[in-house]
């Protein structure tokens, strides 16, 4: 019996040594065999993502693009200087976020959206309302822009909350958190503007 035990131990040790030599040992096995646990442990090239992360990026890109289109109208149509200033800020920040999300989709091997990709997105302004906004000038533009951007931002906040609840990619969830806080602050500012128009 002692001989059998000795043989079993020798066979197990030999198998473990073979696994370690082939680079297939787990961290636990490496620790047992005295190997360096970090030597064969490599992080994935990009953080993990799930369907919620993809949906968030694919929906938020066209959502942000429409906000940028609305903001583009302000310099030539708005009367209120605060609206012009806020529109420029919205265009700049959301433009950067669009590029970030496009980069993620490229890394993940997922298509960049075109025309919303059939997703229903909360807060989106209808084509009719966009034309009405584009035709307005002065105080009328100010009021329409403010009302529509408030609704648009509230839709983005809702989408950002879904990503924080359902997404798995840490970068996407962090961006969603940032979008929520930034756009909540902008909604509060827009509501104050609307109250004085």
N, C-alpha and C positions, 0 to 999 in steps of 0.2 A: 504493500500500500504506500509506504513512503516513496518508493521508486516512481509509482504512478503520479503522485503529487508533484514530485520533482520534474517529471517529464511534462506535465501540464503547465507548470510554471515556466519551463524553458520554452515550450511552444508558444505560450501567450507572449512572453517577452520577445521572442523572435518575430511574431506577427506585428507587435507594436513597433519594433525597430524598423520593420519593412515599411509600415505605414508612414512613419516619420521620415524615412529616407526618400519616399516618393512624394513627400509634401502634402499628404492627404490627412495628416493627423489633426484632430480637433484641438482646441485650446486646452481642454482638460487633459488629453493624451500628451500634448507637448509638455505640460507641467509635470506629468508623471515621469516622462522620459528625460526631463532636464532640458528640453528644448526651449527656445525663445518663443513665447506665445505671440509676440507681435511680428515675428519674422514673416509668417505666411498669412497674417490677417490684413486684408486690404479693404478699404472702404469702397463702396460703389462709386462709379464716376459721377453720377448724379443722384440726389436724394430720391427715395421712393415716392411714387405718386399714385393716386387712385382716380377713379372716374369722376369724383366730385372736383378734384383739382383741375382736370382737363375741362370739365363743363364750366367751371368758374372762369378760367382763362378764355375759353372760346366765346363765352357770353359777355364777359366784361370788356373785351377788346372792342366789339362794335358798340357797346353801351358807351364806353369812353369816347369812341370816335364821334358819336352823335353829340356828346357834350362839347367836344372840340369844335364841331361844325356850328353849334349854337354860339359858342364863345367867339368864333371868327366873325360873326355878324355884329358884335358889339362895338368895335372901334368906329365903324362908319354909321351906325344907326342909333346907338345909345346916347341919351342926353345926360344921364347921371354919371359923374366921374367915378363914383364908388363901384358902379356896375362895370364900367370899363376896366377898372383895376382888378376886380374880382374875376372877370372873364379872362383876362390875361393870365392870372394865376391858375385858374382851372385848366386852361389850354396847356400851359407849361407842365404842370404836375401830372396831368392825365396823359400827356404825350409821352412822358418818360415811362409811366406805368404800362402803356401799350407796348413799348419796345421791350420792356422786361418780360411781359407775358408772352409776346411773340417768340422771344428767346427760349422760354421754357417749352413751348409747344414744339419748337424745332428740336430741342434736346430730347423730348419725350417721343419724338417721331409721330406727332399728331398734327392734323391739318390746321392751318391758320384760318379763322372763319371768314366767310364772304357773305355779306347780306344777312348776318345773324344766324346762318346755318339752320334756319327753321325753329330755333329756340324761342320760346316766349320769354321776353325779358321785362321785368317790372320797371315802370317809370319811363319807358321809351315814348318819345313824342311821335305822333302820327305824321304821315307825309303832308296831310292837309294843314296840320298845326305848324309844321316847319315852314311851309310856304307862307302862311299867315304871319309868322314871326319875321321871315325874310322881307316881307312887304311893308312891315311897320317901321316907323321912325320916331325918334324923340320920346316923349313921355309914354306913348302907347307901347313902343318897343320895350321900354324899361319895365313896364308892368307885366307884359306878356313873357318877357325873358325871365323875370324873377319868379313868376308863378310856375313856369314850365321847368325851370332849373331846380326849384324846390322839389317838385314831383319826381324829376329825373334822379336827383340825389337820393331821395328816399328809396327809390328802386335799387340803386347801387348799394345802399346800406343793407337792404334786405338780402341781396345776393352775397354780400360780404359776410353776413352773419351765417348764411347757409354753408359757406366755405369753411368758416371757423368751426362749425359744428360737425361737418362731414368730411372735410379734406384731411389728407394725411401728409402732404408735402409741407415741411416747416416753413419754407420760403413763401409759398402761396398763402399759407395761413397767416403769416406775419404781414404780408401785403394786404390781405383782407382786413386785418385788424387796423392797419394804418388807414385804409380807405374808409372804414367805418368812422373812425375818430375824426379824420380830416373833413369828411363830408357832413358829419353831424354839426361840426363847428361852422361850416359854410352855410348849412341850412338855417342855423340860428341867425347868422349874419344876413342872409337873404330875407328872412322873415322880418327883421328890423327895417331893412330897406323898403320892403313891400308896405309895411305899416306907415311909412312916411311919404310914400308916393301919392 
